[in-house]
Amino acid sequence: MSVGKLVRKPISQPSCVCQRLRGLEDFHPQIEWNTQLVSLTQTEQEATAVIKRADGSEAPITATYVVGADGANSTVRQALGVPFEGSTYEHGFFLADVDMTWSRGTTK
């Protein structure tokens, strides 16, 4: 029985990130790249994150929301005491955007 034709439409990770950032534009977020979360506290009205920048300087950021998108070992989730309810992979793996030539031809 044939279910259908597999159609590959590769989307690179940078493209996905750009699309997600465009979706946030209406909210005027402050996005900090190349940082490390040092601490996170919250009240009923706001959250305050202290971040460490690449140059070693630390800065507090106060916001209504904080998004933790850093995986099973999320620093944000741990700081808030939220358990990880799921599972992880036993083996490590890598995700990469590559151009390569191999025995089956050139792919992107």
C-alpha positions as CSV (number, residue, x, y, z in Angstrom):
1,M,0.0,0.0,0.0
2,S,1.4,3.4,-1.0
3,V,0.9,6.2,1.5
4,G,2.3,9.0,-0.5
5,K,5.4,10.5,-1.9
6,L,8.2,11.7,0.4
7,V,9.0,15.4,-0.4
8,R,12.0,16.9,1.2
9,K,11.9,20.6,1.9
10,P,15.0,21.3,3.9
11,I,14.9,24.2,6.2
12,S,18.2,25.3,7.6
13,Q,18.5,26.1,11.3
14,P,19.4,29.8,10.7
15,S,16.3,30.1,8.5
16,C,14.1,28.6,11.4
17,V,15.7,31.0,13.9
18,C,15.0,34.0,11.5
19,Q,11.4,32.9,11.1
20,R,10.9,32.6,14.8
21,L,12.5,36.0,15.5
22,R,10.2,37.6,12.9
23,G,7.3,36.1,14.8
24,L,8.4,37.9,17.9
25,E,8.7,41.3,16.3
26,D,5.2,42.5,17.4
27,F,6.2,41.9,21.0
28,H,9.4,44.1,20.8
29,P,11.6,41.6,22.7
30,Q,15.1,42.2,23.9
31,I,17.1,39.3,22.7
32,E,20.6,38.8,24.2
33,W,23.0,36.6,22.2
34,N,26.1,34.9,23.5
35,T,25.1,35.1,27.1
36,Q,24.9,32.8,30.1
37,L,22.1,32.9,32.7
38,V,23.6,33.6,36.1
39,S,20.4,33.8,38.1
40,L,16.6,34.1,37.7
41,T,14.1,35.4,40.2
42,Q,10.4,36.2,39.8
43,T,7.5,38.0,41.5
44,E,3.8,38.0,40.7
45,Q,4.5,40.8,38.2
46,E,7.9,40.2,36.6
47,A,11.0,38.1,36.3
48,T,14.6,39.3,36.7
49,A,17.4,37.5,34.9
50,V,21.0,38.3,35.6
51,I,23.1,37.4,32.5
52,K,26.8,37.2,31.8
53,R,27.9,38.6,28.5
54,A,30.8,37.3,26.4
55,D,33.0,40.1,27.7
56,G,32.4,38.8,31.3
57,S,30.2,41.7,32.3
58,E,26.9,40.9,34.1
59,A,23.6,42.7,33.7
60,P,20.1,42.4,35.1
61,I,17.2,42.1,32.7
62,T,13.6,42.6,34.0
63,A,10.8,41.3,31.9
64,T,7.2,40.1,32.0
65,Y,8.2,36.7,30.5
66,V,11.4,34.6,30.3
67,V,11.6,31.9,27.7
68,G,13.9,28.9,28.5
69,A,14.7,27.1,25.2
70,D,17.8,25.4,26.3
71,G,16.8,21.8,26.4
72,A,16.4,19.1,29.1
73,N,19.0,20.7,31.4
74,S,17.4,24.1,31.1
75,T,18.9,26.6,33.5
76,V,15.6,28.6,33.4
77,R,13.5,25.6,34.3
78,Q,15.9,24.5,37.1
79,A,16.0,28.1,38.5
80,L,12.2,28.0,38.7
81,G,12.1,24.5,40.2
82,V,10.1,23.1,37.3
83,P,10.7,19.4,36.8
84,F,11.6,18.0,33.4
85,E,8.8,15.6,32.5
86,G,10.0,13.7,29.5
87,S,13.0,11.8,28.4
88,T,16.3,12.4,26.8
89,Y,18.4,10.5,24.3
90,E,20.9,8.0,25.6
91,H,23.4,9.0,22.9
92,G,24.7,12.4,22.0
93,F,24.2,13.7,18.5
94,F,25.0,16.8,16.4
95,L,22.8,18.9,14.1
96,A,24.6,20.8,11.4
97,D,23.8,22.7,8.2
98,V,26.3,21.4,5.7
99,D,27.0,21.3,2.0
100,M,28.6,18.1,1.0
101,T,29.6,15.9,-1.9
102,W,29.4,12.2,-1.5
103,S,28.9,9.0,-3.5
104,R,25.2,9.9,-4.1
105,G,25.9,13.4,-5.5
106,T,25.8,16.9,-4.2
107,T,23.2,17.9,-1.6
108,K,22.5,21.0,0.4
